[in-house]
Amino acid sequence: MVAGTLVATPAAGQDFPERLSFMEKPMATEIGDVTLLLSGFLDTMATYDVSVEHAIDAGLVGNLQIGALTQLPNRLRVELDYSGYYASDDVFHAELDQGYTDNTTLSVSGAWGTVLAGNVSDVVREQTRRQRGAGNAFLAFDNALGELGEWGGGYVGRFGPWVFSGVVDGEGHMDLGAMVQRPAGTRDYRLTFRATTGDFTAADSSSFDTTALALVSEFIYGSSLFDIGVGCEWFSSKGPDANRCHVSSGVSTKVGVVTLSIEGHVGRIEGHDEISIALGAQYDVARGLSANFGLNHARSKTIIDGVRFTDTNETSIISSLRYAF
């Protein structure tokens, strides 16, 4: 039902660029009753870190996703997905883990929805998040700071225009979401809700339990998209507690082969500001090949009762040539 678009979702903390297809249809082959799917991308990045003098680095990011699916005699569809991801040590990106990481997900789907197990911690996030910026734009802090564990189980089901999703990790944290999307003439509207619990590790390695609520509203007209997201998060620990509220908004548009976006975020943690800005551009050179640009700024320095809660102050300019298949 919906497993094909969900099970390859990256784990929390990874922000894979939107995939482009070199072929008119996904690369696939059949072996007996099993269909094998292959997709991925390769990104060569050049990054200038404004906060460090003469800090220009070149790096490589790659992702390969392999899926195997089959339909059982009772019409249930079973799918196994593996995603391997690599980022070289000199890649500067606030949401990309360096080195090699991988995700594995198993799903079973039918008319009642899809049940998933494995690396599913980001399933609800991908269903309810704001649209990603174009190119290499990354809007920092545009998410709950608390995270779920990497392994868990989940469910996604569509009922009319509504999509409901839920994940429980191995530590008992929960992530619940709902999305509704409807067209109205030449316009399209989308509204999402998310409630999640998790763990947050502060800048000085202090640990907090978190509870967060978030709403996202999206409006599409022609080739332009407008959205806004608001959220609040509560932190508790054996030491100090804290509250966080934030709002993020963005606009993106496509003109011919060029996609542009601008996003902004403001928030407060116990009276301390968090701010981020992201500008992005993507130029489609050919099917699957694109040139990308991003200007990203993030600032948040928060100290609560002697605990260094956040400590970020960075500005980066990222350009890359990306090939996806």
N, C-alpha and C positions, 0 to 999 in steps of 0.2 A: 504493500500500500504506500507507505512513505519511507520505508527503510532505505531505499536507494539514495535518498538525498540526505540521510541523517547519519548513517553508521560510519561514514568516513570523516565525521566531524573531528577536528583536532582537539587534543586535550587542553585543559585550562592553561592559560599563559602563552599559548601559541596562536599566532595571528597569520594564517596562511592567506596570501593574496587570492582574490577571486580567480578561478580557473577559466582559461580560454580554451576552446577546442580547435585543434588544427584540422580535424576531419568534420564532415557534416554530421556524423554520428560518433558516439564514443567508440574508442578502440576496443573491440570485443571479439572473442572467438568461442566456439563451443567445443567441448570435449565430452562426448556422451550427452548426459542430461545436465551437465554443469556449464554455465556461461562464465567465462573469465573476462573481467574488465580491467583496463589499464589506463591510468591518467597520471599526470604529474607536471612539474614545471622546473625550470632552471633559471636562476636569477643571479646576474653578476652585478654587484653593488659597489658604488663609490660613495663614501660618507665623509662629510666634513663636520667635525664637532666644534661648534663655535666656542664652547667653554674652554677648549684646550688649543693653545696656539699651534698652528701648522699641523693639526691632527687630521690628516686626510688618509683614510684607509680604504683599501679595496678588498672585497670579500665575496663569498659565494654562498648562495642559499639554494637548496634543492629539496624536492619532495616527490616521492613515488608512491602511488596508491594502487593496490592490487585488490580486486574483489572477486569472489567466487560465489555464485548463487545458483540455486536450483529450486524447482517446485516439486513438492511431495505429492503423492497420489490423492491426499486429502485437501489439496490446493493450498496448503500452507507454503510460504516461500521462506527458505532458509538462506541466509547470506553471511559470509565470513569476509571481513575486510582487514587488510593490513596496510598501514601507512608508515613509511620510513622518512624521516626528516633530518636534514643536515644544515647547519650554519657554521661557517668557519669562525675562528676565534676573533678575527678582525672585523666582523660585522657588528655595527652599532645599531641596535634597534631595541627600544624599551620593552618590546613584547616577544622577542625572539630568543629562545633558549639556544645557547651555543653548544656545539658538538652534535652528536647523533642521538636522536630520540625516536621512539616508535610507538605506535598505538595499534591495538588489536580489538576488534569488536565483532560479536556474534549477534545476529538478530533473527527473529522469527516473526513473520507478519501474515495477517489475514484480514478479513473484512472488519474485524474488531479493532485493528490497529497494529502496532509493532512493539514487541518486547525486545529489549537490548541488554547485553551484558558485556563487560570489559571496560575499555577506556571511554566512558560515556559522560565524563564530568562536565563537558561543554555542550551537551545536547540542548538543554533548556536555554542556555545562553545564546546559542546560534538561532534558536526559534524566536527569541524575544528581543534581541539586541537592536540597536540603531544600525542603519546602513553603514558599512565601512566606507572610508574616504577613498578617493581615486588615487591611483599610482602608489606612491610610498607614504601617503599621509597616515599618521597614527595619532589618534587623540588620546593622550594619557588620562588616566583616572576615570574613563568612561565605562565603569563597571563597578560592581561591588569589590571591595578590597579583600574580603574574605573569600577563600577558595574551598572547594570540595576536594576530597581525596581522589587520586587518579583512577582507582578501580571502583566499580559499582554496577548497579542495574537500573534500567529505566523503561519508560513506556511513552509512546507517542501515538496519538489517535486523532483522526479528523472526523468531526461530526458537523456536516453542513459547512458553513463558512468558518467554523471554529476548529482550531488545533490545540489540543491539550497535551502537555508533556510533563514528565516528572522523573527525577533521578534520586536515588539513595546510594550514598557511598559506603565503604566498608566501616566507617567510623560512626555511621548513623546520621550524618548530615543529609539534609533534604534540599532539593531544588525543584520548585513547582512553577509552571508557566502556562499562560493561555494567550492565544493570538486569534484575532478575527480580521479578515481582510475581504473587502467588497468593492467592486467597481460601481461607479455611478456616472453614467454617460462617458465623457472623455476623461474622467478623473478616477483615481483609485485611492482608497483609504485603508489604513492599517492601524490597529491598536493592539498593544500587548501589555501583559501584566506578569510580573515575576516576583516570587518570594523565595528567599534562599537563606540557609544557615551554612556556616563554614568556619575555617580557621584563618587568622591573619597573623603574620610574623612581622613585627615592627622593624624599623631601620636598625634598632639596637638589639634585635633578635628576641625581644619580648613577645610572648604569645597571647592572643586574644581570641575569645569565641565571638562570632559575629552573627547578626540577624539583619537581613536587608530586604527592602521592598522597592520596586521600581516600576514605572509606567513609561511607555513609549508611544508616541503618536506620529503617524507618517502620512504624507499627502503627496501623490504623484500626479503631475499634469504634463502631458506630452513627454519630453525628454528630461524634465526637471523633477527633482525629488526634494522635499522639505520635511524635516523631522525634528522632534524635540523629545528629550528624555529627562525625567526627574526621578530622584531616588533619595532614600534615607537609609542609614546603616547605624546599628548600635553595637558597640564593642564592650565586652566585659572580661575581667581578668581578676586574679588575686590581688593585683595592684589597682591602678586607676581604671575607671570606666570612661568611655567617650561616646559622643554622638557625631554623626556626619550627615550632612545634607548637600545635594548637588543638583545641577541642571546642565544638560548638554544639548547643543543644537547644531544642525548642519544643513547645507544646501549643496546639491550636486546637479550637474547638467551635462548633457552630451551634445556636441556640435560637430557633426560629421564624424571624423575619426578621432576627435579630441574629447576626453572626459575631464571635467574640472570639478573640484570640491573645495569647500571652506567649512571648517568646524571650530566650535569654541566650547569651553567647559569652565564653569566656576563652581566652587564648593567651599564649605567651611567645616573644619573639625575643631570643635570646642573653641571657636573664635579665631582660628588660624585659617588663612586663605589657601586654597589650592586652585591653580589656574593652568589651563593648557589650551594651545591653539595648534591647528593642523591645516596646512594648505597642500593640495595634491593635484597632480595632472597625469594623465595617461594618453599617449599617442599610439594608435594602432597602426603599426608598420605593415603588417600582413596578418593573415589568420594565424593566431597563436603567438605572434611576435609583437612586442610592444616596448616602447620607451617610457620610463616612469620617473616621476619627480615628486619629492616631498619636502616640505619645510615644517618642522615640528618643534614646539616649545612646551616645556612642562616645568612648573615650579610649585613645590609644596614642602615647607619646613615647619614641622609641628613638634613641640615638646610639651608633654603633659605630666605634671608631677615628677619631673626628672626623667621620664621615659621619652626617648627619641622616637616619636611615632612615625613620622615620615621625614625624609631628607633627600629631596630631588630638586635640582636646578640645572637643566640642560636644554640646549638648543642644537638641533642637527639639521643638516641639508643632505638629503639622500637622492641619488640618481641611479638608475639601473636599466639594464636591458634584459627583458624577460621573455623566455620562450615557454609556452605551455602547450600540453597535448592531452 
